[in-house]
């Protein structure tokens, strides 16, 4: 496709309910992957692979995406156009609206909540024919499963079948001919009330063929634990430490660790990489940072704190004697002294997590908690494996959190509620909400 302008559509309109509580306060494409947002990774891969112009389709928290896209456009010297989908009516509607800004004969489509390697993106840019990215998974029932002809063209996509014909699923990356417009215009609402891009792609394949290509690497980022897994995969390739900040005498750095400018690793702290310590972070003294941990800018990890395979976001404070295990802690949280995120069930079975009121398995024996932004915990708080705490919520001191906490809530233990009730009976001036 030499000499032709290559354009891409990035679909970033959806809310991302499976990523709650992280999406209470941010678009799903602005969730950090190591030290960059997912949007950064998408745009960098597309531009470096040869895409000249990117159209981002947005809806939920669109202003956030517009602001970040503007910064990235200047940084990458690439034209980025943001289109408001309005009411999210599915991927078919999103592509149809985005196509109003697309003029090239072939264009890419990438779902915003996936991660695809640069090498795979580059292969799509250079193909010059209809392509659909595929990936083999162990449990295809949660995805659109592909039915393929002998010549590796697409025959059909079966959405979330109870009994899947194969383990090969639609990975959410395409290179499509502009002829798909015709089939997008013909779409009708699906049973779940959306216009489905996959229906138009199947019809396009029947007319001129859509070739199925197996991707080398792909990650579905529709759940919080997938973010931890992606961080781990990306950091596993690190070979050397980068120390830009200050490591005090008596602190130990082992294996590849990135310590950004202004960061301080205080005496007695033990950091085992691969790990990422962001700008102006303070860790220690006498703390333990274990492999595959990411601590983002201006966070503080206090005295005698242990952090294992977790993501701690910007400006969060983890106070002394706390443990953060296999967890995600949002921005500007404050974890009181002795806060523990338990990450292992007594029976050592995989931890479950509630999504859309349905409990599903994380397929991880160890998984802790997910805190939204601006959460505060009192001293000696414990959260059970797989619990999520909504943005802006407070957890009362000494509480054991055994269930999900909605956003903007105060979680009080049953014992504290009884005590407060007794106080109200004695002093009628006290008013307590629980």
Secondary structure, DSSP 8 states (H G I E B T S, - for coil): -TTS--EEEEEE-S--GGGTTGGGSS-GGGSEETTEEHHHHHHHHHHHTT--EEEEEE-TTHHHHHHHHHHHHHHHT-EEEEEE--S---HHHHHHHHGGG--SSEEEEEETTEEE-HHHHHHHHTT-S-EEEEEE-S-GGGSEEEEE-TTSBEEEEEET-SS-S-SEEEEEEEEEETTHHHHHHT----TTSS--HHHHHHHHHHHH--EEEE-S-EEE-SSHHHHHHHHHHHHTT--S-EE-SEE-TT-EEESSEEE-TT-EE-TT-EEESSEEE-TT-EE-SS-EE-TTEEE-TT-EE-TT-EEES-EE-TT-EE-TT-EEES-EE-TT-EE-TT-EE--B-TT----EEEETTEEEE-S-SB---EE-TT-EE-TT-EE-TT-EE-TT-EE-TT-EE-S-B-TT-EE--HHHHHHHHHHHHH-TT-----
